[in-house]
């Protein structure tokens, strides 16, 4: 069993959990994820590893309560134990020393998984510029953590309640106009946000990496649930990703596939609430 050693309520629907999982923490790297099952009745949920502490043997993740399973997990408390915890899974981020600034764009809870990538890029000697955004101030997470691994941090809110008003794409366009050259962009957040970032950087021919979060089942490349169209190839996010070239990902198809189980999800959530 995997005990929750710390829980932080970041907003009504967004919770941060630190879980004791020494074997996972030992091997975790930026870009990895894990799959957990809260109890015998719970679904398998893929979550990104947002931070890890090898000495304490813990990993940190952020969960947004959207459906029945994520709501069940979100309601767990410190001291509760998670039944299954499998990881680290996926291919870690390719960290290298780039010839120019690297830009990390995190939207909503996508700010959490972008953090270890920013930290690794910084440790490799890169200039790290981070752009983080949320709908409003209350939904903005990990500003201090991102500041601690960034040479420059730009904060945006859609409603202007904090930082600059507007979307992360606008901040990225302004940054490009200011700097003239960017070496690489990582974008993690809702699929429409990642699609928008990829569309912005495509004409600049700036390497753009996105992290896909499709439906997953086994997480081992066997079931095909997590397939993503990347250029001419069909890839499995669990074993080939979750990071892919944002300019090649078919986001329209990925968004359609994510919506497949919306009705079942709504019914499961309603059952949970009654
Ligand atoms: Fe089954 Fe990726 S989750 S192949």
Boltz pocket constraint, residues with backbone or C-beta under 6 A from the ligand:
constraints:
  - pocket:
      binder: B
      contacts: [[A, 215], [A, 216], [A, 217], [A, 218], [A, 219], [A, 220], [A, 221], [A, 222], [A, 223], [A, 224], [A, 225], [A, 226], [A, 227], [A, 236], [A, 237], [A, 238], [A, 239]]
      max_distance: 6.0
